[in-house]
Amino acid sequence: MLLLAPKLNETNLNVELMKHFARLQAKDDQGPIRCNTTVCLGKIGSYLSATTRHRVLTSAFSRATKDPFAPSRVAGVLGFAATHNLYSMDDCAHKILPVLCGLTVDPEKSVRDQAFKTIRSFLSKLESVSEDPTQLAEVEKDVHAASSPGAGGAAASWAGWAVTGVSSLTSKLIRAYPTPMPSETTVTQRPVPEGEYPRLPHQCLRAESHSC
């Protein structure tokens, strides 16, 4: 999908693809598929239109942080980090950091660790703008851009651990965490302890190979 995204027309990318992503993330009963959907969204976020980014990214990654499947929550955190340059400072302070702060008490240490890393990165941006308000225009230059195909490089330099490591990290987590029981697959549920998950079915592991 990462290779196809820049080749899709505006309707297919910003409307049709987002519909499929929303359905997979919210309704698919396989945790690894929901996780990989979030990973894909984080990787193609810079190709979306400004309107779509504003409408989709924050809500999608926030939804992922509430997923009962721990790797999906990690993917949501890393999605925020990988697309950091696409948010206004106001959104960082009022929408993103409150979500991330809630994950600092997540039952899973892997989620907490990534949350703390990302919080520190966002706080660093906010602090730098606070110290020198003239940096605001430069920091927010990608926020209202029609699309930012080069933003991946900027994200990699600021939060390379999120951009370059997101697939490998979530792949390791998917192997480590079994999927929820059918009664536990509703993504609106609170996270449950790792020990309550059954073994990961083989078809879920195969789903991992189709990630972006």
N, C-alpha and C positions, 0 to 999 in steps of 0.2 A: 504493500500500500504506500510506503514511503516513496517508492519510485513512480507510482502511478499518480499520486496526488497532484503534482505540478502539471500533469497532462490532462486532468479532468477539467471540463468547462465549469463555469461558476455555479450553475444549477446543480449539476451532479455532485460537485464537491461540497458546496455550502448547504444544500437542501437534502438531496437524496441520500448521500453518504451519512450525513448527520442523523437522519431518521433511522438508518440501519444501526449506527453506533448507539443511539439512545435506546433502541429496542434490545440490543445485545447486552448493554450495560445494566439495564434495569430489569430485564425479564429472563435472560438466559439462566438456566438452572445449574450450569457448570461454572464453578469459580474461576478456573483457568481461562475460560473464554471471556468472562467479564474483565478479568485482569488484563488480558492481552488487548482487549478493546480500549481500555484506558491507556495502555502503553502506546498503542497506535495513535490515539488522539493527541497524546503529548508530543509525538514525533512529527505530526503533520499540522500542528496548531498554527505554525507560522505561515502556512499556505492559505489559511482561511481568510475570508474578508473580515474587515474590522467589525462589522455588525455581527457577523456570526461568532467571531471570537468573544465579543462582549456578551453575547447571549448564551453561548454554549460552554466555554472552557471552565469558568468558575463553578457553575452549577454541576457540570459533569465530574470534575475532580472532587468537589465537595461530596457528591453522591458516592463516589468511590471510597472516600474515607469512612463511610458508614457501612461498607460491605462486610458481611460476616466472614468472608474469606480474607485472611490476613494479607496475603500477597496483593490483593486488590486494593487494600488500604494503603500499602506501601506504594503501589503504582499511582494512586491518587496524589500522594505527597510528592513523588518524583515528577508527576505531571505538572504540578504547580512550579516546581523548581526549573524544569526544562523550558517552561514558557514564561518565565519571570518577566521578561522584557515586554510582554504583551499586556501588562496590567498597569493601570494608573496608580500613583502613590496612594490615592484615596481608597482604591479597591484593595490594595495591599494591606492597608491599616484596618479597614472596616469589614472586609469580607474574607480575606484569605488568612490573615494571622489568627483571627478568632477560631477558625476551623482547625488550623494547625496546632494551636495551643491546646485544644481539647484532646489531641492525640498524644500529648505528653504523658497522659495517664492511661494510654491504651494497654490492654492486657498483654500484648506481645511486644517484647523488647525491640524486635526489628522495626516495628512501626514507630516506637518511641524514638529510636536512634535517628531514623530518617527525618522525623518531625523536628527534632532539635536542630539538625543540620540545616534544614530548610528555613526554620524560624530565624536562625542566626544570619542566614544569607539575606532574607527579606529585611531584617532589622538593620543590617549593615547598609542596605540601599536607603532606607528611610533616614538613618542617621546621617549619611553623607549628604542627602538633600537638605536635611535640617541644618547642618553645619554650613552648607553653601547652596542657598536656594537657586542660584543661577544655574545649577546643574540639572534642574527639573526638566527643562526642555530637552536636554540631551538624553536623560534617563528615560523619558517618555516618548522618544522619537518614533518608536515602533508601534505605540499603542493605537494610533489612528491611521496608520499606513494602510493602504488598500490591501496589501499582503506583504509579508516579509520573508521571502524565500531564503534570504541570507541570515535570518535570525538564528538559525541553528548554530552558526559559528559563534555568534555573540553569546548564546546560551551555554555553549560548550566552554567558552573561556571563563564565564562567570560561575557556572555550576556544572562543570564537565562531569563530575561524579554522577549527576542525574542523567545527562544526555547520553554519554557513552556507556554508562553502566546499567541503564534501566533494564534492558532486555536480559542481560546476564544475571542481574540481581533477582529480577522477578522469576526467571527460569529456575534459579536455585530455590527460591521460596516456594514455587509451585511444587517442586519435587519434595520439599520438606513438609509442606502442609497438605493433609488430605482435604478432600472436598466435603462440605456439610451434608448432613442427611437431608432427604427431600423436604422434611418439615422445617429445615433450617436454611433453605436457600433463598428465602425472601430477603432482598437486599436492604430492606428497611429495618431489619432486626438488629439488635445490638450485637456486637462481637461476642462470641462464646469462646471459652478456653480451648486451646489446641487439643487437649486430650479428649474432647467430646466428638472429634471428627473421625469418621471411618477411614479406611485405606483409600488412596487415590486410585480410581479406576484407570485402566490402561488407555481408554479413549481420551481421558482428560489430559494425560501426558502427551498424547499425540497432538492434541489441540495446541499445545505449546509450540510445536514446530511451525505453525502457520502464523505466528506473530509477525508484526512488521519488522 
